[in-house]
Amino acid sequence: MSVTLRVRIAIFCVILGFIMVRGLRPHGLEQSNIPLKTARAGFVTHPQPANGERQEVEQPPTGVFGIVKYPAGAGDLPAYITPNPQDGKKHPGIIWITGGDCNSIGDCWTPSKPDDDQTAAAYRKAGIVMMFPSLRGGNQNPGSKEGFYGEVDDVIAATQYVKALPYVDPERVYLGGHSTGGTLALLVAECSSDYRAVFAFGPVDDVKGYGADSGFLPFNVQDAQEIKLRSPGYWLNSVKNPTWVFEGGTGNILCLRRMRSANTNAQIHFIAVTDATHFSILAPTNALLARKIMEDTGTACSIGVTAEEANTNYVTGAK
């Protein structure tokens, strides 16, 4: 396991504890009838200066990923991308947002144990073009981290880059993410209909649950509007495309349950995998989704995943 993934695991475990404790308090998710994109228009966030060393983007193995730069609001940002297979075909693509410091990218290619595979390698192994974008303020990038705000625009910009690749089918581009990356993926789904489907693993409903000391919220957390515009649980009505929210029974499960209880949008599906953790859910479920993406070749998304299917797949796939 790479150092990058070990650090992310340590951060996740500490923060997950805070989220679960805070989740015991009553928490209502009153749904906004205003689209999140509209609510964000004209709002000016006030990010705080970042501290700490900023790391260069690691070089990936030749033939697995290349490094490209995609144009975004803060400037050109690096991303890992599957190289052109040179087979003359248009392939499905997925943008994947990592957990932890999701503004930065690092080793996402070293094989990991099945009970904690944050590489989402099932997609590229199935023949799906993958992009891991870095975001504003991450690595040595221009701009400042905004903690789930301007990063939404960066992911959308990265998506446009992927759709324009000559070896990607622009009608078959998906979005996925885990933990903080799952939170960001759900926010993007609430702001953009660019995706054939979205898969958010382990998101929170309200980012305040991460805590002011998490390093993920570089703004005044006492400002209710700063928090609300970054919290996907209040904007579920804004989702326009098929979206799945997954979590293990011992993960951010209270967040999933609160969103599921508040949701009235038929486009969003909430699936709890009872025996899984925040991490062990990834490998078998991503493998299931990769198979479904490869079979999803019609004019509209035909993917369907039920709770029973996901739980059965976990029991058989996690062995």
N, C-alpha and C positions, 0 to 999 in steps of 0.2 A: 504494500500500500504506500502511496506517495506521501510525502510530508504535507503537501497541500490538503489532501483528503483527511489526514489525521488531525490537522488543525481544525478543519471544518467540523469534524465529528465532535471534538472537544467543545467548540463553541455551541454547536447545536444542542448538546446534552445539557449544558448549563442553562441556556435560554429556554429549552423545552420545559425544564423544571419550573422556571418562572411563569411560563405561559399556563401550565397545568394548574399551578397554585392560584393564579389570578382568575383562571377559568371557573373556579368554584364559586365566585361571586355572581349574583344575578346580573344578567347582561342582555339588554334588548337591542335588536337590530331593526330599527324602523327603516323601512325601505324608501328611498328617494324616488319620486316620480320624474325627477329631472335627470336626463342622461349624464353620466359622469363626464363625458367629453364637454358637454355644455357647462357643467358646474366648474370645470377646470379653466374654461375660457376666461381670460382676463385676470385670473388669480396669480399673484406674484408670491412665490415661496421665498423664504429667507434662510437658505442653508448656512450652517456654521462652518468655519474653517476646519479642514481635516487635519488630523495629527497622525504621526507615524510614518514609517518608511514606505515608499511606493515601489513595488517590484516590477521589473521588466517582464514582458510576456515571454514565457518559456518557448523554446523551439520544439515543435512536435516532430515525431518520427516521419521521415520522408515516406510518402505514399499513404499515410493514415490521415493526416491533416496538413493543410497549408495555412499560411497566415495571409490574410487580406485586410484591407482597410475599407470600411464603409462610411459614407458621408452621413453625419448626424448634426444635430443642432450645435453641439459643443465643439465640433471639428471632426476630422477623420479618426475613426476608432478601430482598433485591431480586432480581429475575430479569427477563430479557427474554423476552417471550412473543409469539407470533403473535396478532394481534387476531382477534376473531370475524369470520369472513367473511360472517356474516349470511345464509347460504344455507339454513339450517334443517337442515343435514346434520351427521352425526357423522364426524369426520375422524380418521385415524391421527395419533398424536403421537410425538415423540421428544425426550428430554432429552439435550442435548449438553454434554459437559464439555470445556472448552478445555485446551490444553497450557500449559506454563509455570506461571505463578501461577494455578492453576485455581480458587483461592478467589475471585478477582476477575474481574469481567466488564468488557468495554469494547467498542470498535468491532468488531462481528462482522457488519457489513453492507456495508462498502466492498468493491467487487469486487476480487478478487485474481488474480494470475497463475495459470494452470492448474497450474504446477509447484509451487505453494505456496499452495493455497487452504485456509486454516484456518477459513474461515467456515462450512463444511459447508452452503453455500447450496443445494445440490442438493435437499435435503429440502424446504425451504420453497417452492422453485420448483416442486416436484412437487405441492404442495398438502398437505403434511404440516405439522401444527402443531408448531412448535419452541419449546422452552424452553432458555435459557441461564441456569442458576441461579448466582448468587454463593453463596459458602459462608462458614461462620463465620470471622471474622477477616479476610476479604477486603474490599476497598474500604473503606468506613467502617462495616462491619458489627459487631454485637455479637459477643462471644466471641473466642477466640484460635485462630489456626491450629494444627491438630494434626497436619498432614502425613499424610493418608490414613487417619485414624482416625475422629474425630467427623464428618468430612466425609462418610463413608459414610452416616451417619444423615441428614445434610442432603439428600443426593441422594434418598434414599428418601422424605423428607418432601416434597421438590419433586415427586416422582412422584405422590404422593397428591393434590397440588394440581392437577396436570395432569389426572389421571383424573377429577376432579370437575368439570372445565369442561364447560359444556353443549354445546360444539361439538366435544368429543373423544370418540371411542369408547374407553371404558376397557379394553376387551379387546384393543385394538390400540395399546398404548403400548410404545415401544422405548427403548433406552438406547445411547448411543454416546459415544466420547471419543477424544482423540488425545494421545499421549505421556504426560505426567503424568495427563492426563484419561483416557487409555486404561488406565493403571494403576488409577486410581480406579474406572472403569467395571467393570473385571474384579473388583475387590474387592466392589463393590456386587452384581454377579451372584453372588458367592459367599455373600452375606448375605441376598439377597432373591430371591423368585421372582415379583416383581410385573411382570416384563417379558415381552413376547411373544418378543423376541429381543434380544441384546446384541451390539454391534460395538465391539471394543476395538482401536484402531490404535496400534501401537508401544509397548505397555506393557513394563515391566521385570518380571522374575520376583522379584527381591529388591531392595527399595528402598535397601538400603545402597549399591548401585551408583551412586546419584545423588551420593553424597558428602556429608560433613558440612557442607561449605561451599557447597552448592548453593542453600540457602535453602528447600529443600523438606522438610527433616527437622528441625523445631524441637523436638527432644527428645534425650535421651541416646542416641546411636547405638551406644554400647557395651552397652546393655541388650538382650540377645538377644530377650527377649519383646516389647519395644517394636517391634523390627524385624520379627520374624516375623509379628505380627498385622497388619502393614501390607504384607506381601509376598505378592502373589497366587499366586506359584509354588508355595507349600506347601499350598494349599487348593483345588486344582482339583477334588477330589472333591465339594466343596460346591455346585458349579454345578448347578442344576436345570432351567434353561431353555436353549433353543438359543443358543449363544454362538460368535462368530467372533473370532479374533485375527488381525489382519493386520499385516504389516510389509514394508517394502521391503528388497531385497537388500543395501542399504548402510546400513540403519538399525539398530535394536536387534535385529538378526537372531539374534545368539547367544542373547538372552533367549528369543526365540520357539522356537528349536531346543531349548533346555533344557526349556522347558515342554512342548513337543510330545513329547520323549523320555520325560518323566516321567508324561505324562497317560494315564489309562485310562478317562476319562469320555467316553462317546459323545456327550454334549451339546456338547462343545467341539471346535471345528474350527480348526486352525492353518494359515494360508495365507501363504506367502512369495511376494511378487511380485518376481521376480528383477531386472527392469530398473529398478525404482522406488527412490526414496530415501525417507527418513523423512517427507518432505513431499509429493513428487510422487505418491505413492500415493493421496492423499486425494481429489482432484477426480474422477478417473475411477471410483474404487471407490465413493465416496459416491453418484455418479450411478447406478451399477449397483444399489446397495442401495435407493436411493429408488424406482427402478422396481419392484423386487421388493416393497417395502413396499406400494406402491399396488396391486399384484396380489394381495397376501396378505389376502384377504377372507373366508376360511373360518372355521370355528369354532376351528381350531388353526393354529399357524404352519406355513405351507407353503413358507417360504423355504429355498432350497438354493443354496449357492455352492461350486463346486469350485475347486481350485488352477488347473486348466487354464482355466476360465472367467474367473477373476480376472486371470490373466496375459494372456490374449487380449484381454480388455476393456481392460487397461492399454495394451497396444500400440496398439490402435485408438483408444482414448479420449484418450490423452495426446498424440496428434499435433496 
